[in-house]
Amino acid sequence: MGLLHLLPSGRGLSPVSTPLSDYALTSAAWLFDMSVLILAIGVGSVLAALVIGGYLRTASPAFAVMTVCCVALVAVVIFPDHALNGVLGPSGWVHWGAAMVAFGGLPFSSSLLRRRHRGERCRVRLRGLTRALSMTAGACFLVLFVGSTVDLTTSLPVWRVGGMVERILALTEMAVTVLLASWARAGCACTMPLIVAPSNSAT
């Protein structure tokens, strides 16, 4: 995604006001699509690692949210944002909805994970950093959602920094994903309560 800003096809797009999805309408569309799909695979791999490591049950809300987040990222690629004079068509609305689900899903799922293991002896520093980044991502998502909704539904010229907010949000959520991967790799005591130990009582 960083390379998209350096290629000649993307130099005319302002990183402050232009959404990331606009790169999908340039000659570097393949790089945008590949980046989003790699992110979807990364989130899915972290999800699998959390399940295998015993941090997450497949019937939990966090698992459902992260799964929907992966599907939404794929939908962002399948349905490009072909806006005409600022008006979204059917594909554009699906793209926008999928992007909002993907952007909002990851910080929400990490919050659910923290709540599940809040009383356990996990690594304090890792949990604290994940909490701070999740809160930052959540705040950025709220700004992005409100700003883009106002921009799409009204003619008010109030949304001129949407590209910058979206980029900060994307970077923050990638960092949260990396921290979740580190959590799954490092291991901690909170995995043990998920394993049902055999009873030692006499029969």
Buried (B, 14 or more C-beta within 10 A) or exposed (E): BEEBBEEEBBEEBEEEEBBBBBBBBBEBBEBBBEBBBEBBEBBBBBBEBBBEBBBBEEEBBBBBBBBBBBBBBBBBBEBBBEBEEEEBEEBBBBBBBBBBBBBBBBBBBBBBBBEBBEEEEBBEEBBEBBBEBBBBBBBBBEBBBEBBEEBBEEEEEEBEBBBBBBBBBBBBBBBBBBBBBBBBEEEBEBBEEEEEEEEEEEE
